[in-house]
Amino acid sequence: MTAVLRRKDPPSLGARLRHAQTMTRPLMLDIMHACRRFPSLGQSERTARVTRLIDAQAWTDAALALMELELPLWQVRRIAYDEGEWHCALSRERELPDWLDAAVEAHHADLALALLSAFIEVQALAVEVTRPSVPTVRPALDSLYEPLVCENFG
């Protein structure tokens, strides 16, 4: 894997976010280049909004807008500040109790970096889960398989 591709894969970006002190424009651009939906033509208004926020160095707003664009099924479940760190949790089912939800959590001293760390973790999960683009077909039943009715009408 080349150095350029290694810098833009989710685990590498996650490590860079954890070790960063503050958000920078080059780091945000690397995150954007790793996104699948960001460069799409159908989202030109939304991508322009993210670009404007980055130009204004509104890192937290840019992170939230990028998450909205890239992860439409995920929502921010919790943002909390505790002992000098921001804790962020993203979830697909925000209405479930905490103990039932499989939220992705991240933390950092900088709020934008905490949000983007959780964002990169979700993207890494999406890469790990391979789903076919078409539904799978059940395998053929065993030739010895024979349906049986077990109802008692009497």
SULKA-V661482 format. One record per pair of residues at least 12 apart in sequence whose C-alpha atoms are under 7 Angstrom apart, sorted by sequence separation. I is the first residue (numbers start at 1). GAP is how many residues later the second one is. If there is no record, write none. Layout:
i=(I/I)
gap=(GAP/GAP)
This chain:
i=(50/77/91/106/76/77/90/91/105/76/77/89/90/104/50/75/76/89/90/50/74/75/89/74/75/77/88/89/74/88/104/73/87/88/87/86/87/8/85/86/85/86/85/86/9/84/86/8/88/87/88/86/90/89/88/38/37/35/23/63/60/60/63/67/59/63/22/23/17/17/14/14/10/10/11/10)
gap=(12/12/12/12/13/13/13/13/13/14/14/14/14/14/15/15/15/15/15/16/16/16/16/17/17/17/17/17/18/18/18/19/19/19/20/21/21/22/22/22/23/23/24/24/25/25/25/26/26/27/27/28/28/29/30/32/33/35/36/49/51/52/52/52/53/53/88/90/96/100/103/106/110/113/113/114)
